[in-house]
Amino acid sequence: MKSQTVSLSLMALCVALGRPAVAADAAWQHTAVLYMIGASIDGEAGVGNLTADVDVSFGDILDNLEMGAMAAYRAERGPWAIVADLIWMNLEQDKSGIGPLGGTRADVELDQMIVELDGSYALNERLDAYAGLRYWDVDSDLTVATGGPSGVVLSDSLSEDWVDPVLGLRYEVPLGERWTLVARGDIGGFGVGSDFTWHATAFASWHLSAQASLLFGFRYLDVDYDDGSGNSRFLMDVGEGGPTAGFAWQF
């Protein structure tokens, strides 16, 4: 099942913009990032006894996105860094022509917020290890209508929130004087929040000046969360991925 969304990129979590080696007593360096992601969501969502597939192409992203916001912040001093990221979006999709006879219609609305806070430590000049918490808050409304004269309309809604511990690595390498390449990946959940979640990001940072940079890359985030039973069941087994672009300011 697929869904298309502009979501807050976790890419901003790993922005370092060419971090130099710094003494332990050096001042904190700060980076603020605003960005956008065109991401397809592939999976399924379930509320109560209803489960539905969602399929929105990349070209339909603006038609299905009701509202979204994406921002991140990174503070680093010496080998240590603290990173915060916020992703919020409201997506609605109405899909018709499904089912064995093509007469079933499904309407899915997802209101999703993801907040992540990580702490990282530089193992060497290029490789960081990090650990943190990723908080999910999801409101899901699902309506399924069968076709024909005896058609039935079923609807349900549910809100769920959980916290996933995450562990990851981040690798940064300079590409000349004005470019930096960053790759980042993590795994988490471990049954504490979701059953399992994983994330991967790769992006290039083009330094316009000592303070400003443009970011271009790709990011993918997958989560498998299933909790409750019967009318209280909540299912979110989806993967989000797509190209990303943003602006970073270092101060």
Secondary structure, 3 states (H helix, E strand, C coil): CEEEEECCCHHHHHCCCCCCCCCCCCCCEEEEEEEEEEEEEEEEEEECCEEEECCCCHHHHHHHEEEEEEEEEEEEECCEEEEEEEEEEEEEEEEEEECCCCCEEEEEEEEEEEEEEEEEEECCCCEEEEEEEEEEEEEEEEEEECCCCCCCEEEEEEEEEEEEEEEEEEEEEEECCCEEEEEEEEEECCCCCCCEEEEEEEEEEEECCCCEEEEEEEEEEEEEEEECCHHHCEEEEEEEEEEEEEEEEEC
